[in-house]
Amino acid sequence: MAASGSLPAAFAQVGGSNGRLVVGYPAGGTLDTTARQLTEAWRRQGRQFIVDNRVGAAGRIANGQLKREKPDGSTLLCTHASALTIFPHVYARLQYDPAADFVPVSPMVAVTCAFAVSSAVPASVRTLQDYAAWVRATPGGATYASPAAGSMAHFLGYQLSEAAGLKLQHVGYRGSAPAMQDLMGGQIPAYFGFVADFLPYLQSGRVRILGVAAERRSPFLAGIPTFAEQGYARILGGETYGVFAPPGTPEAAVRALHESMVLASKDPALRAAFEQVGLEPYTQAPADYARQIQQEREAWGPVVRASGFRSEE
């Protein structure tokens, strides 16, 4: 553990009280796991942060609250980047400005979407081309699921539908757990989800992953080709879970918090914990992270609009 004199300056600003890392999702999910492992690494650095789960509205309640917190480094938010890149195009009443109400500190992990089929799809279907041919030949086979309507996975399915000339029908679940249960049981033929969703079930034989929506193969699924390797180079489903500070947080504090996250990313215990659940440690300078989020927000806008999906929530 670091000596108190070497603590990051942002931690010293907080004083003697615990800091809070807010998460807008329930305990036990991958976003919550990311936050808890980060706070454990920070504890080993010598600073106490607690995870504060404020559940509701797909994380939008917690996200909207950040702008009301004191910009002193004591309250931070851990959320997925798609809350700032995709949600602005999906929700009519977002409760926050994705550009003005968040100060990016750093991503903590990178996650990747993948596409899988269930036992309802013949064992001969091993590639995306096989899947497209099967859908065309199979009445009722065009259904695919995602963890939620309006999620990145939802729109990746739309992109696949368009690129392959299919008419895929989307079914949005309330989280990855029930979707995976139905995929394992063969109630749904196909599912777009994160790599971490599939890892516990790879040995079951009831799930076949056909492709990874990333520029490179996943280190957790080295034998599975990317979409690009199968002719769909524009279908990319990379996501980050990152930490954000309230607007007005001093630049020096943001820089110190970023340094503490870089240090945490090198923590062997944290890296091992992430690897167990399919998360890749990944950090980025605050300005670079802000720029990446802006670019992704601009890129997803046309996709969401073309899909015709819009939530009035």
Secondary structure, 3 states (H helix, E strand, C coil): CCCHHHCCHHHHHHCCCCEEEEECCCCCCHHHHHHHHHHHHHHHHCCCEEEEECCCHHHHHHHHHHHHCCCCCCEEEEEECHHHHCHHHHECCCCCCCCCCCEEEEEEEEEEEEEEEECCCCCCCCCHHHHHHHHHHCCCCCEEEECCCCCHHHHHHHHHHHHHCCCCEEEECCCHHHHHHHHHHCCCCEEEEEHHHHHHHHHHCCEEEEEECCCCCCCCCCCCCECHHHCCCCCCCEEEEEEEECCCCCHHHHHHHHHHHHHHHCCHHHHHHHHHCCCEECCCCHHHHHHHHHHHHHHHHHHHHHHCCCECC
